[in-house]
């Protein structure tokens, strides 16, 4: 598949995705960028390492911007703190502390895993109600 065809396909998917799917895509994108950054660091490719840590930084910033502190209350505040910590870790990683990249990855992976589990449970709930499993 050519790059232009792939980009068109990806953009169409993003443009038609619901907010839950878009959030999942952001988590996956941040984790992918951090994994790539680790590979580039190991290969000694500083420029690409910085590109990928910046990409992860921007994605996590976007996740932070989507938090609704009025409706989300304490949970939104806690997630904002985790996102901010992850961004600080990424900045530290660019200064040569790769353990900080690992920490950021761990935080985002934990949230992404919980998000995906909650999404599965939420999407199964209407089926259970329709089948009479929930009274």
N, C-alpha and C positions, 0 to 999 in steps of 0.2 A: 504494500500500500504506500503510495507516495505521501510525502509529508503534508502537502496541501490537502489531499483527500482525508488524511488522518485528522488534521486540524479542523477541517469542516465537520467531520463526524463528531469529534470531541466537543466542538462549540455547539453543535445542535443538541447534544446530550445535556450540556450544561444549561442551555437556554430553555429546555423543556423539563428539567428536573425539579422536583418539589424541594422545599427547604430542608427536609430531613435528609434526602439524598445529597443535596449540595453540602450540608454539614459533614456528612460521611466522606464525601470527596475531599473536603478541606483537610480532615484528619489524615486521610490516606496520602494526600499530597505532601503534608508536613512531614509525615514519617518517611515517605519515599525520599524527600529532599535531604533529610538527616542521614539516611542510610547512604545515599550517594555522596554526601559530604564526607562521611567516614571513609569511603572507598578512595575518594580523591585525596584525602589527607594521607592515607596509607601509600598512595602512589606518588606522593610528593607534588601533586598538582595544586598548588596554593590558590591559583586564580579560580579554578573550578570549585574548590573547597569553599572559598568565600562566596561564590555565586550560589551554591546550594544552601549554605547557612543563611544567606540573605533571603533566599526563597522561603525557607522554613520560617524565618523571622516574619516575613510579610504575611504568610498564611496564618500564623498564630495571631498576629495582629488583627487580621480579618476576623478570626474566631472571637477574639476579645471584643471587637467592635459590634458583633452581633448579639452580645449578651444584653438581656433586658433586665436591668437592675430593679425596676419597679415591680414587674411580675415575678422575676426570679428570686428576689430577696437575697437571703443569706447564701443560697446556693450560687447565684450569679456572682456575688461578691467573692466567694471562695474560689470559683473557677477563674475569675479575673486575676486573683492573686497567683494562682498556679500558672496561668498564661504569662503573667508578668515575670514570674520566676523563670519560666522556660525561656523567655526572650533574653533575660539577663544571662542565663546559662549559655545561650547561643553566642552572645557577645563575648563572654569569657572564652568560649571555645575558639573564636577567631583570633584570640590572643595567644593560643597555643595550649590551652588546657582542655584536652580532648575528653577528660572525665566529665566536664561540664556538658559536652554534647551528649554523652551517655545519660546524664541526669535529665536533660530536656527531653530526650527520646523516651525515657521511662515515664515521665509525667504525661506526655501527650499520648503515648501508647495506652496507659491506664485509663485515661479519659475516653479515648477512642474505643477501647474494648467495652467499657461501660455503656457508651453511647450506642454501640452496635447491639449489645444485649438488650438494652431498653427498647430500641427500635424494633427488634424482632418480637419482643413481648407485646409491644403496643400494636403491631400489625397483626398479631395472632388473636388479640382480644376480640375484635369484631367477629372473627370466625367462631370463637368459643360462644359468644352471645347468640349468634345465629343458630348454632347447633344445640343451644339449650344447656351448655356446660356451666354457665354462670347464672345463678339465680338472682 
